[in-house]
Amino acid sequence: MLRVALTGNICSGKSTVAEVFKKEGLHVFDADRIIRGFYEERGEVYERVLQTFGNGVLGQEGIIDRKKLADIVFKDDEKLRLLEEITHSALYRRLEEEYKKLPENSIVVLEASLLIEKGTYKNYDAVVLVYSTYELCKYRALKKGFTEEDFERRWSRQLKPEEKLKYAHFVINNLSGLEDLKISALRVARVLKNWLEFQDGSY
């Protein structure tokens, strides 16, 4: 099994690359989506979040409102650390469960923003960085509906894209448009598939 970390700053284009990888047969797991699922399924993570942060984080129908939660934790480093402690441990347990269900010759990809910052990139065979500039990421974020304040506080928690370059095995530039991004993502996906074949002794 080849384990790949797919990362990049907020609105760098990770999700588009992830879709290309899926179409090429790679097994992609979205960290944000899994954590959102924890909030919706009302299991252990849900209960621990409520115990830690109170019922004030609940939205309609008793579902945890991620914006309310973000407004609390992004203003307080200790609260952010507590939330990450709850969600990240559950995330990695869930991922290991999912990986075990797949054939041994699979390529698994975890899409997440903070893999480098948290040091968890070390658990993967390869790091794929989707690179874009601060200005472009901000432009895309505002276009998607982020407020400037929300974008800035999230950006401030992430290493600068230029810093992340030194950790990457593959860099996919998202500087010139969607089609170029997809072509670059396709090339990396095919290299990863060739790498797996080589690893398995198919050559």
N, CA and C atoms as a LAMMPS dump frame, in Angstrom:
ITEM: TIMESTEP
0
ITEM: NUMBER OF ATOMS
609
ITEM: BOX BOUNDS ff ff ff
-5.0000000000000000e+02 5.0000000000000000e+02
-5.0000000000000000e+02 5.0000000000000000e+02
-5.0000000000000000e+02 5.0000000000000000e+02
ITEM: ATOMS id mol type element x y z
1 1 1 N 0.846 -1.196 0
2 1 2 C 0 0 0
3 1 3 C 0.882 1.247 0
4 2 1 N 0.548 2.17 -0.886
5 2 2 C 1.27 3.427 -0.948
6 2 3 C 0.416 4.5 -0.278
7 3 1 N 1.003 5.174 0.721
8 3 2 C 0.271 6.191 1.476
9 3 3 C 0.753 7.571 1.048
10 4 1 N -0.196 8.406 0.668
11 4 2 C 0.133 9.718 0.113
12 4 3 C -0.571 10.811 0.908
13 5 1 N 0.172 11.856 1.266
14 5 2 C -0.396 13.036 1.914
15 5 3 C -0.632 14.1 0.859
16 6 1 N -1.86 14.564 0.735
17 6 2 C -2.21 15.637 -0.199
18 6 3 C -2.517 16.886 0.623
19 7 1 N -1.707 17.916 0.456
20 7 2 C -1.872 19.087 1.307
21 7 3 C -1.665 20.374 0.529
22 8 1 N -1.9 21.484 1.209
23 8 2 C -1.795 22.805 0.617
24 8 3 C -2.576 23.773 1.479
25 9 1 N -2.373 25.032 1.286
26 9 2 C -3.052 26.037 2.102
27 9 3 C -4.524 26.154 1.732
28 10 1 N -5.258 26.881 2.544
29 10 2 C -6.681 27.077 2.315
30 10 3 C -6.929 27.627 0.91
31 11 1 N -7.846 26.979 0.189
32 11 2 C -8.237 27.387 -1.174
33 11 3 C -7.083 27.337 -2.173
34 12 1 N -6.143 26.43 -1.946
35 12 2 C -5.038 26.269 -2.894
36 12 3 C -5.44 25.413 -4.095
37 13 1 N -6.473 24.585 -3.93
38 13 2 C -6.919 23.719 -5.029
39 13 3 C -6.837 22.239 -4.712
40 14 1 N -6.707 21.88 -3.438
41 14 2 C -6.571 20.472 -3.039
42 14 3 C -7.752 19.615 -3.496
43 15 1 N -8.955 20.159 -3.352
44 15 2 C -10.145 19.358 -3.666
45 15 3 C -10.223 19.004 -5.149
46 16 1 N -9.792 19.932 -5.995
47 16 2 C -9.771 19.649 -7.439
48 16 3 C -8.768 18.545 -7.747
49 17 1 N -7.607 18.62 -7.145
50 17 2 C -6.6 17.57 -7.331
51 17 3 C -7.128 16.23 -6.809
52 18 1 N -7.8 16.267 -5.673
53 18 2 C -8.359 15.043 -5.096
54 18 3 C -9.356 14.387 -6.055
55 19 1 N -10.167 15.197 -6.738
56 19 2 C -11.139 14.642 -7.691
57 19 3 C -10.438 13.96 -8.859
58 20 1 N -9.353 14.547 -9.331
59 20 2 C -8.574 13.917 -10.414
60 20 3 C -7.995 12.593 -9.927
61 21 1 N -7.458 12.592 -8.726
62 21 2 C -6.89 11.363 -8.164
63 21 3 C -7.949 10.265 -8.07
64 22 1 N -9.156 10.627 -7.648
65 22 2 C -10.241 9.638 -7.539
66 22 3 C -10.548 9.022 -8.903
67 23 1 N -10.624 9.881 -9.912
68 23 2 C -10.937 9.387 -11.257
69 23 3 C -9.865 8.441 -11.767
70 24 1 N -8.634 8.594 -11.26
71 24 2 C -7.533 7.723 -11.651
72 24 3 C -7.458 6.454 -10.787
73 25 1 N -8.428 6.284 -9.895
74 25 2 C -8.503 5.052 -9.115
75 25 3 C -7.801 5.086 -7.772
76 26 1 N -7.313 6.255 -7.355
77 26 2 C -6.701 6.373 -6.039
78 26 3 C -7.81 6.505 -4.989
79 27 1 N -7.554 6.004 -3.803
80 27 2 C -8.548 6.042 -2.723
81 27 3 C -8.295 7.29 -1.875
82 28 1 N -9.159 8.296 -2.048
83 28 2 C -8.943 9.59 -1.404
84 28 3 C -9.851 9.741 -0.185
85 29 1 N -9.259 10.182 0.921
86 29 2 C -10.005 10.446 2.151
87 29 3 C -9.823 11.922 2.508
88 30 1 N -10.932 12.592 2.736
89 30 2 C -10.932 14.026 3.046
90 30 3 C -11.047 14.189 4.559
91 31 1 N -9.997 14.712 5.19
92 31 2 C -9.984 14.839 6.648
93 31 3 C -11.145 15.7 7.143
94 32 1 N -11.4 16.822 6.481
95 32 2 C -12.485 17.708 6.903
96 32 3 C -13.834 16.999 6.826
97 33 1 N -14.034 16.232 5.763
98 33 2 C -15.314 15.546 5.588
99 33 3 C -15.513 14.468 6.649
100 34 1 N -14.444 13.771 6.991
101 34 2 C -14.547 12.735 8.024
102 34 3 C -14.884 13.368 9.372
103 35 1 N -14.22 14.463 9.692
104 35 2 C -14.483 15.142 10.974
105 35 3 C -15.905 15.703 10.99
106 36 1 N -16.35 16.244 9.878
107 36 2 C -17.731 16.721 9.791
108 36 3 C -18.704 15.56 10.022
109 37 1 N -18.35 14.396 9.521
110 37 2 C -19.174 13.206 9.741
111 37 3 C -19.26 12.821 11.212
112 38 1 N -18.155 12.982 11.931
113 38 2 C -18.174 12.717 13.371
114 38 3 C -19.207 13.604 14.066
115 39 1 N -19.253 14.865 13.672
116 39 2 C -20.194 15.798 14.294
117 39 3 C -21.641 15.39 13.992
118 40 1 N -21.862 14.882 12.782
119 40 2 C -23.22 14.548 12.37
120 40 3 C -23.704 13.206 12.926
121 41 1 N -22.777 12.267 13.139
122 41 2 C -23.207 10.937 13.592
123 41 3 C -23.418 10.852 15.102
124 42 1 N -23.03 11.895 15.82
125 42 2 C -23.344 12.036 17.241
126 42 3 C -22.819 10.894 18.104
127 43 1 N -21.612 10.5 17.81
128 43 2 C -20.962 9.452 18.59
129 43 3 C -20.025 10.035 19.63
130 44 1 N -18.892 9.365 19.825
131 44 2 C -17.939 9.759 20.869
132 44 3 C -17.382 11.167 20.646
133 45 1 N -17.012 11.494 19.404
134 45 2 C -16.442 12.81 19.119
135 45 3 C -17.462 13.905 19.417
136 46 1 N -18.679 13.701 18.972
137 46 2 C -19.772 14.648 19.221
138 46 3 C -19.921 14.913 20.716
139 47 1 N -19.966 13.822 21.499
140 47 2 C -20.158 13.957 22.948
141 47 3 C -18.983 14.686 23.602
142 48 1 N -17.768 14.359 23.18
143 48 2 C -16.59 15.009 23.775
144 48 3 C -16.523 16.488 23.432
145 49 1 N -16.93 16.853 22.22
146 49 2 C -16.946 18.268 21.83
147 49 3 C -17.951 19.035 22.685
148 50 1 N -19.133 18.449 22.894
149 50 2 C -20.136 19.124 23.713
150 50 3 C -19.684 19.24 25.164
151 51 1 N -19.059 18.189 25.673
152 51 2 C -18.561 18.244 27.045
153 51 3 C -17.501 19.33 27.214
154 52 1 N -16.682 19.506 26.175
155 52 2 C -15.571 20.456 26.248
156 52 3 C -15.999 21.895 25.988
157 53 1 N -16.908 22.082 25.019
158 53 2 C -17.234 23.443 24.574
159 53 3 C -18.671 23.873 24.889
160 54 1 N -19.504 22.939 25.343
161 54 2 C -20.858 23.298 25.729
162 54 3 C -21.857 23.271 24.58
163 55 1 N -23.15 23.354 24.943
164 55 2 C -24.222 23.267 23.945
165 55 3 C -24.325 24.509 23.06
166 56 1 N -23.558 25.541 23.394
167 56 2 C -23.575 26.749 22.575
168 56 3 C -23.042 26.543 21.172
169 57 1 N -22.362 25.427 20.935
170 57 2 C -21.825 25.164 19.588
171 57 3 C -22.844 24.44 18.706
172 58 1 N -24.02 24.138 19.259
173 58 2 C -25.024 23.422 18.481
174 58 3 C -25.8 24.365 17.573
175 59 1 N -26.131 23.836 16.394
176 59 2 C -26.968 24.564 15.458
177 59 3 C -28.332 23.918 15.382
178 60 1 N -28.944 24.027 14.222
179 60 2 C -30.27 23.45 14.017
180 60 3 C -30.226 21.932 14.144
181 61 1 N -31.296 21.378 14.709
182 61 2 C -31.479 19.928 14.839
183 61 3 C -30.377 19.266 15.656
184 62 1 N -29.716 20.058 16.511
185 62 2 C -28.729 19.475 17.417
186 62 3 C -27.407 19.105 16.78
187 63 1 N -27.171 19.551 15.548
188 63 2 C -25.9 19.265 14.873
189 63 3 C -24.881 20.338 15.268
190 64 1 N -23.639 19.925 15.465
191 64 2 C -22.589 20.88 15.808
192 64 3 C -22.393 21.853 14.648
193 65 1 N -22.468 23.133 14.954
194 65 2 C -22.292 24.187 13.961
195 65 3 C -20.793 24.491 13.867
196 66 1 N -20.177 24.149 12.763
197 66 2 C -18.732 24.278 12.622
198 66 3 C -18.278 25.743 12.673
199 67 1 N -19.123 26.648 12.215
200 67 2 C -18.747 28.066 12.266
201 67 3 C -18.722 28.552 13.717
202 68 1 N -19.727 28.17 14.495
203 68 2 C -19.748 28.558 15.913
204 68 3 C -18.528 28.001 16.634
205 69 1 N -18.212 26.742 16.325
206 69 2 C -17.059 26.101 16.949
207 69 3 C -15.761 26.807 16.542
208 70 1 N -15.65 27.142 15.257
209 70 2 C -14.451 27.828 14.762
210 70 3 C -14.298 29.2 15.419
211 71 1 N -15.414 29.896 15.606
212 71 2 C -15.351 31.212 16.242
213 71 3 C -14.783 31.136 17.653
214 72 1 N -15.007 30.001 18.319
215 72 2 C -14.487 29.811 19.675
216 72 3 C -13.01 29.436 19.646
217 73 1 N -12.67 28.426 18.862
218 73 2 C -11.315 27.86 18.968
219 73 3 C -10.248 28.709 18.286
220 74 1 N -10.613 29.448 17.242
221 74 2 C -9.59 30.241 16.559
222 74 3 C -9.184 31.492 17.336
223 75 1 N -9.896 31.753 18.413
224 75 2 C -9.538 32.886 19.271
225 75 3 C -8.751 32.448 20.504
226 76 1 N -8.563 31.152 20.645
227 76 2 C -7.943 30.636 21.87
228 76 3 C -7.1 29.401 21.53
229 77 1 N -5.787 29.518 21.61
230 77 2 C -4.892 28.426 21.224
231 77 3 C -5.142 27.154 22.023
232 78 1 N -5.441 27.291 23.307
233 78 2 C -5.656 26.109 24.14
234 78 3 C -6.94 25.381 23.728
235 79 1 N -7.979 26.139 23.409
236 79 2 C -9.232 25.512 22.969
237 79 3 C -9.047 24.831 21.609
238 80 1 N -8.258 25.458 20.752
239 80 2 C -7.968 24.835 19.46
240 80 3 C -7.204 23.53 19.657
241 81 1 N -6.246 23.541 20.57
242 81 2 C -5.479 22.328 20.861
243 81 3 C -6.39 21.213 21.38
244 82 1 N -7.334 21.555 22.259
245 82 2 C -8.269 20.559 22.794
246 82 3 C -9.141 19.965 21.689
247 83 1 N -9.627 20.832 20.797
248 83 2 C -10.469 20.341 19.7
249 83 3 C -9.679 19.404 18.794
250 84 1 N -8.45 19.797 18.45
251 84 2 C -7.623 18.952 17.585
252 84 3 C -7.295 17.62 18.261
253 85 1 N -7.096 17.66 19.555
254 85 2 C -6.814 16.431 20.294
255 85 3 C -7.987 15.458 20.181
256 86 1 N -9.205 15.994 20.266
257 86 2 C -10.415 15.17 20.161
258 86 3 C -10.593 14.64 18.747
259 87 1 N -10.505 15.538 17.779
260 87 2 C -10.856 15.147 16.404
261 87 3 C -9.753 14.379 15.694
262 88 1 N -8.496 14.754 15.91
263 88 2 C -7.409 14.124 15.156
264 88 3 C -7.173 12.679 15.58
265 89 1 N -7.283 12.39 16.862
266 89 2 C -7.094 11.007 17.297
267 89 3 C -8.192 10.117 16.711
268 90 1 N -9.424 10.629 16.69
269 90 2 C -10.532 9.863 16.106
270 90 3 C -10.357 9.726 14.597
271 91 1 N -9.869 10.787 13.959
272 91 2 C -9.639 10.753 12.511
273 91 3 C -8.67 9.648 12.133
274 92 1 N -7.542 9.567 12.829
275 92 2 C -6.528 8.593 12.439
276 92 3 C -6.94 7.161 12.785
277 93 1 N -7.747 7.002 13.817
278 93 2 C -8.309 5.668 14.089
279 93 3 C -9.238 5.247 12.953
280 94 1 N -10.083 6.177 12.511
281 94 2 C -11.015 5.879 11.428
282 94 3 C -10.278 5.575 10.128
283 95 1 N -9.226 6.333 9.853
284 95 2 C -8.465 6.099 8.627
285 95 3 C -7.84 4.714 8.615
286 96 1 N -7.261 4.304 9.741
287 96 2 C -6.647 2.975 9.798
288 96 3 C -7.697 1.89 9.575
289 97 1 N -8.891 2.097 10.1
290 97 2 C -9.984 1.139 9.873
291 97 3 C -10.326 1.059 8.384
292 98 1 N -10.378 2.22 7.736
293 98 2 C -10.722 2.266 6.312
294 98 3 C -9.611 1.663 5.453
295 99 1 N -8.358 1.933 5.804
296 99 2 C -7.24 1.399 5.033
297 99 3 C -7.243 -0.133 5.045
298 100 1 N -7.609 -0.705 6.184
299 100 2 C -7.603 -2.175 6.321
300 100 3 C -8.632 -2.84 5.418
301 101 1 N -9.627 -2.085 4.992
302 101 2 C -10.677 -2.644 4.123
303 101 3 C -10.236 -2.71 2.657
304 102 1 N -9.132 -2.04 2.339
305 102 2 C -8.704 -1.92 0.942
306 102 3 C -7.678 -2.993 0.579
307 103 1 N -7.576 -3.334 -0.71
308 103 2 C -6.544 -4.27 -1.148
309 103 3 C -5.149 -3.747 -0.826
310 104 1 N -4.215 -4.646 -0.615
311 104 2 C -2.87 -4.259 -0.214
312 104 3 C -2.172 -3.409 -1.281
313 105 1 N -2.561 -3.571 -2.54
314 105 2 C -1.896 -2.823 -3.617
315 105 3 C -2.628 -1.515 -3.946
316 106 1 N -3.243 -0.912 -2.937
317 106 2 C -3.973 0.346 -3.127
318 106 3 C -3.057 1.55 -2.909
319 107 1 N -3.464 2.668 -3.493
320 107 2 C -2.865 3.958 -3.158
321 107 3 C -3.898 4.726 -2.358
322 108 1 N -3.569 5.057 -1.118
323 108 2 C -4.49 5.824 -0.282
324 108 3 C -3.951 7.247 -0.141
325 109 1 N -4.86 8.204 -0.236
326 109 2 C -4.49 9.614 -0.199
327 109 3 C -5.298 10.295 0.896
328 110 1 N -4.619 10.974 1.8
329 110 2 C -5.319 11.786 2.79
330 110 3 C -5.206 13.248 2.385
331 111 1 N -6.344 13.873 2.154
332 111 2 C -6.398 15.301 1.83
333 111 3 C -6.614 16.087 3.117
334 112 1 N -5.657 16.921 3.496
335 112 2 C -5.766 17.706 4.729
336 112 3 C -4.838 18.912 4.66
337 113 1 N -5.238 20 5.31
338 113 2 C -4.473 21.247 5.239
339 113 3 C -3.236 21.259 6.125
340 114 1 N -3.301 20.605 7.292
341 114 2 C -2.272 20.798 8.314
342 114 3 C -1.345 19.593 8.5
343 115 1 N -1.206 18.774 7.491
344 115 2 C -0.36 17.584 7.61
345 115 3 C 1.096 17.93 7.889
346 116 1 N 1.574 18.988 7.292
347 116 2 C 2.963 19.405 7.524
348 116 3 C 3.101 20.08 8.88
349 117 1 N 2.174 21.001 9.168
350 117 2 C 2.226 21.73 10.434
351 117 3 C 2.188 20.786 11.635
352 118 1 N 1.399 19.727 11.548
353 118 2 C 1.233 18.804 12.673
354 118 3 C 2.265 17.675 12.677
355 119 1 N 3.057 17.592 11.617
356 119 2 C 4.089 16.562 11.549
357 119 3 C 3.6 15.203 11.097
358 120 1 N 2.308 15.077 10.806
359 120 2 C 1.762 13.769 10.424
360 120 3 C 2.124 13.38 8.991
361 121 1 N 2.685 14.303 8.239
362 121 2 C 3.161 13.961 6.891
363 121 3 C 4.215 12.854 6.947
364 122 1 N 4.887 12.726 8.091
365 122 2 C 5.941 11.709 8.247
366 122 3 C 5.39 10.291 8.184
367 123 1 N 4.082 10.132 8.351
368 123 2 C 3.457 8.811 8.309
369 123 3 C 3.141 8.363 6.884
370 124 1 N 3.525 9.168 5.898
371 124 2 C 3.163 8.889 4.506
372 124 3 C 4.405 8.703 3.643
373 125 1 N 4.234 7.931 2.59
374 125 2 C 5.351 7.642 1.685
375 125 3 C 5.694 8.838 0.804
376 126 1 N 4.685 9.662 0.522
377 126 2 C 4.901 10.812 -0.364
378 126 3 C 4.015 11.962 0.061
379 127 1 N 4.526 13.171 -0.125
380 127 2 C 3.756 14.387 0.138
381 127 3 C 3.527 15.095 -1.192
382 128 1 N 2.255 15.317 -1.517
383 128 2 C 1.885 16.087 -2.707
384 128 3 C 1.383 17.448 -2.227
385 129 1 N 2.072 18.496 -2.64
386 129 2 C 1.699 19.856 -2.246
387 129 3 C 1.037 20.572 -3.415
388 130 1 N -0.166 21.091 -3.176
389 130 2 C -0.813 21.961 -4.156
390 130 3 C -0.405 23.387 -3.787
391 131 1 N 0.359 23.988 -4.668
392 131 2 C 0.967 25.288 -4.374
393 131 3 C 0.221 26.419 -5.061
394 132 1 N -0.105 27.451 -4.268
395 132 2 C -0.64 28.679 -4.838
396 132 3 C -0.216 29.831 -3.934
397 133 1 N -0.341 31.031 -4.416
398 133 2 C 0.116 32.2 -3.664
399 133 3 C -0.962 32.665 -2.683
400 134 1 N -0.525 33.469 -1.73
401 134 2 C -1.455 34.08 -0.766
402 134 3 C -2.558 34.845 -1.496
403 135 1 N -2.176 35.644 -2.484
404 135 2 C -3.145 36.488 -3.185
405 135 3 C -4.205 35.65 -3.902
406 136 1 N -3.776 34.586 -4.576
407 136 2 C -4.73 33.734 -5.292
408 136 3 C -5.622 32.962 -4.328
409 137 1 N -5.042 32.448 -3.25
410 137 2 C -5.837 31.702 -2.261
411 137 3 C -6.895 32.614 -1.634
412 138 1 N -6.489 33.825 -1.323
413 138 2 C -7.436 34.772 -0.722
414 138 3 C -8.549 35.12 -1.705
415 139 1 N -8.184 35.346 -2.943
416 139 2 C -9.185 35.661 -3.978
417 139 3 C -10.213 34.531 -4.088
418 140 1 N -9.727 33.276 -4.128
419 140 2 C -10.644 32.133 -4.246
420 140 3 C -11.51 31.991 -2.994
421 141 1 N -10.907 32.216 -1.827
422 141 2 C -11.644 32.075 -0.573
423 141 3 C -12.794 33.075 -0.488
424 142 1 N -12.515 34.322 -0.828
425 142 2 C -13.549 35.351 -0.77
426 142 3 C -14.653 35.062 -1.791
427 143 1 N -14.245 34.532 -2.929
428 143 2 C -15.217 34.175 -3.968
429 143 3 C -16.123 33.029 -3.509
430 144 1 N -15.559 32.136 -2.672
431 144 2 C -16.333 31.003 -2.154
432 144 3 C -17.229 31.396 -0.985
433 145 1 N -17.076 32.592 -0.46
434 145 2 C -17.954 33.036 0.613
435 145 3 C -17.299 33.201 1.97
436 146 1 N -15.991 32.953 2.059
437 146 2 C -15.281 33.229 3.312
438 146 3 C -15.252 34.738 3.545
439 147 1 N -15.343 35.133 4.799
440 147 2 C -15.081 36.537 5.11
441 147 3 C -13.57 36.734 5.132
442 148 1 N -13.15 37.979 4.986
443 148 2 C -11.719 38.266 5.024
444 148 3 C -11.12 37.859 6.371
445 149 1 N -11.874 38.113 7.443
446 149 2 C -11.394 37.758 8.789
447 149 3 C -11.212 36.249 8.932
448 150 1 N -12.194 35.495 8.432
449 150 2 C -12.133 34.039 8.542
450 150 3 C -10.952 33.496 7.754
451 151 1 N -10.756 34.029 6.545
452 151 2 C -9.62 33.592 5.744
453 151 3 C -8.305 33.878 6.459
454 152 1 N -8.154 35.092 6.964
455 152 2 C -6.884 35.495 7.581
456 152 3 C -6.563 34.653 8.819
457 153 1 N -7.557 34.349 9.63
458 153 2 C -7.262 33.583 10.844
459 153 3 C -6.907 32.138 10.512
460 154 1 N -7.498 31.6 9.449
461 154 2 C -7.133 30.245 9.025
462 154 3 C -5.746 30.239 8.382
463 155 1 N -5.493 31.24 7.555
464 155 2 C -4.187 31.335 6.89
465 155 3 C -3.075 31.451 7.926
466 156 1 N -3.329 32.212 8.985
467 156 2 C -2.301 32.459 10.003
468 156 3 C -1.912 31.189 10.763
469 157 1 N -2.763 30.157 10.714
470 157 2 C -2.473 28.888 11.389
471 157 3 C -1.669 27.938 10.507
472 158 1 N -1.456 28.342 9.256
473 158 2 C -0.787 27.474 8.298
474 158 3 C 0.584 28.043 7.932
475 159 1 N 1.526 27.13 7.677
476 159 2 C 2.823 27.571 7.168
477 159 3 C 2.636 28.252 5.819
478 160 1 N 3.493 29.187 5.511
479 160 2 C 3.436 29.804 4.187
480 160 3 C 3.703 28.741 3.117
481 161 1 N 3.038 28.864 1.965
482 161 2 C 3.237 27.878 0.897
483 161 3 C 4.708 27.671 0.544
484 162 1 N 5.481 28.756 0.551
485 162 2 C 6.903 28.666 0.2
486 162 3 C 7.672 27.802 1.201
487 163 1 N 7.245 27.835 2.467
488 163 2 C 7.878 27.001 3.493
489 163 3 C 7.567 25.535 3.283
490 164 1 N 6.374 25.266 2.782
491 164 2 C 5.938 23.878 2.613
492 164 3 C 6.66 23.165 1.465
493 165 1 N 7.204 23.952 0.549
494 165 2 C 7.856 23.355 -0.619
495 165 3 C 8.947 22.36 -0.238
496 166 1 N 9.671 22.637 0.837
497 166 2 C 10.798 21.769 1.191
498 166 3 C 10.378 20.399 1.713
499 167 1 N 9.083 20.251 2.038
500 167 2 C 8.584 18.964 2.536
501 167 3 C 7.974 18.105 1.418
502 168 1 N 7.798 18.684 0.254
503 168 2 C 7.018 18.022 -0.794
504 168 3 C 7.867 17.137 -1.696
505 169 1 N 7.339 15.955 -2.016
506 169 2 C 7.924 15.096 -3.045
507 169 3 C 7.409 15.509 -4.427
508 170 1 N 6.167 15.979 -4.462
509 170 2 C 5.549 16.436 -5.708
510 170 3 C 4.897 17.79 -5.443
511 171 1 N 5.096 18.733 -6.365
512 171 2 C 4.462 20.047 -6.265
513 171 3 C 3.561 20.242 -7.478
514 172 1 N 2.29 20.515 -7.213
515 172 2 C 1.334 20.805 -8.278
516 172 3 C 0.999 22.288 -8.182
517 173 1 N 1.438 23.047 -9.169
518 173 2 C 1.196 24.487 -9.16
519 173 3 C -0.234 24.809 -9.584
520 174 1 N -0.882 25.664 -8.812
521 174 2 C -2.209 26.159 -9.192
522 174 3 C -2.124 27.671 -9.332
523 175 1 N -1.484 28.079 -10.427
524 175 2 C -1.209 29.497 -10.648
525 175 3 C -1.83 30.028 -11.93
526 176 1 N -2.25 29.116 -12.82
527 176 2 C -2.633 29.597 -14.145
528 176 3 C -4.015 29.172 -14.618
529 177 1 N -4.742 28.382 -13.83
530 177 2 C -6.087 28.015 -14.283
531 177 3 C -6.434 26.565 -14.022
532 178 1 N -7.724 26.271 -14.094
533 178 2 C -8.256 24.959 -13.729
534 178 3 C -7.731 23.834 -14.616
535 179 1 N -7.686 24.058 -15.914
536 179 2 C -7.269 22.988 -16.826
537 179 3 C -5.808 22.607 -16.602
538 180 1 N -4.95 23.593 -16.403
539 180 2 C -3.539 23.306 -16.123
540 180 3 C -3.399 22.538 -14.813
541 181 1 N -4.212 22.897 -13.824
542 181 2 C -4.185 22.203 -12.538
543 181 3 C -4.553 20.731 -12.716
544 182 1 N -5.597 20.478 -13.475
545 182 2 C -6.049 19.096 -13.686
546 182 3 C -5.005 18.281 -14.449
547 183 1 N -4.367 18.885 -15.435
548 183 2 C -3.329 18.177 -16.205
549 183 3 C -2.161 17.807 -15.299
550 184 1 N -1.742 18.74 -14.458
551 184 2 C -0.634 18.473 -13.532
552 184 3 C -1.012 17.381 -12.529
553 185 1 N -2.249 17.425 -12.042
554 185 2 C -2.715 16.415 -11.087
555 185 3 C -2.742 15.035 -11.738
556 186 1 N -3.154 14.977 -12.985
557 186 2 C -3.196 13.707 -13.71
558 186 3 C -1.794 13.121 -13.861
559 187 1 N -0.84 13.964 -14.151
560 187 2 C 0.546 13.494 -14.299
561 187 3 C 1.064 12.901 -12.986
562 188 1 N 0.78 13.588 -11.874
563 188 2 C 1.245 13.083 -10.572
564 188 3 C 0.551 11.777 -10.234
565 189 1 N -0.742 11.681 -10.498
566 189 2 C -1.477 10.439 -10.223
567 189 3 C -0.85 9.263 -10.97
568 190 1 N -0.464 9.485 -12.207
569 190 2 C 0.126 8.403 -13.013
570 190 3 C 1.517 8.024 -12.52
571 191 1 N 2.278 9.017 -12.05
572 191 2 C 3.584 8.715 -11.453
573 191 3 C 3.404 7.874 -10.193
574 192 1 N 2.412 8.213 -9.379
575 192 2 C 2.158 7.456 -8.149
576 192 3 C 1.754 6.016 -8.468
577 193 1 N 0.982 5.842 -9.517
578 193 2 C 0.573 4.481 -9.903
579 193 3 C 1.779 3.673 -10.394
580 194 1 N 2.663 4.333 -11.133
581 194 2 C 3.889 3.66 -11.574
582 194 3 C 4.781 3.319 -10.387
583 195 1 N 4.839 4.21 -9.417
584 195 2 C 5.628 3.994 -8.199
585 195 3 C 5.12 2.753 -7.466
586 196 1 N 3.794 2.626 -7.367
587 196 2 C 3.226 1.47 -6.683
588 196 3 C 3.569 0.173 -7.416
589 197 1 N 3.491 0.208 -8.725
590 197 2 C 3.828 -0.985 -9.509
591 197 3 C 5.284 -1.369 -9.305
592 198 1 N 6.146 -0.379 -9.282
593 198 2 C 7.566 -0.635 -9.053
594 198 3 C 7.788 -1.206 -7.647
595 199 1 N 7.092 -0.622 -6.67
596 199 2 C 7.192 -1.073 -5.281
597 199 3 C 6.754 -2.524 -5.139
598 200 1 N 5.727 -2.884 -5.907
599 200 2 C 5.188 -4.257 -5.833
600 200 3 C 5.962 -5.241 -6.689
601 201 1 N 6.996 -4.756 -7.389
602 201 2 C 7.813 -5.648 -8.198
603 201 3 C 7.195 -6.035 -9.522
604 202 1 N 6.262 -5.182 -10.012
605 202 2 C 5.587 -5.503 -11.265
606 202 3 C 6.47 -5.221 -12.481
607 203 1 N 7.541 -4.46 -12.288
608 203 2 C 8.443 -4.173 -13.426
609 203 3 C 9.483 -5.257 -13.574
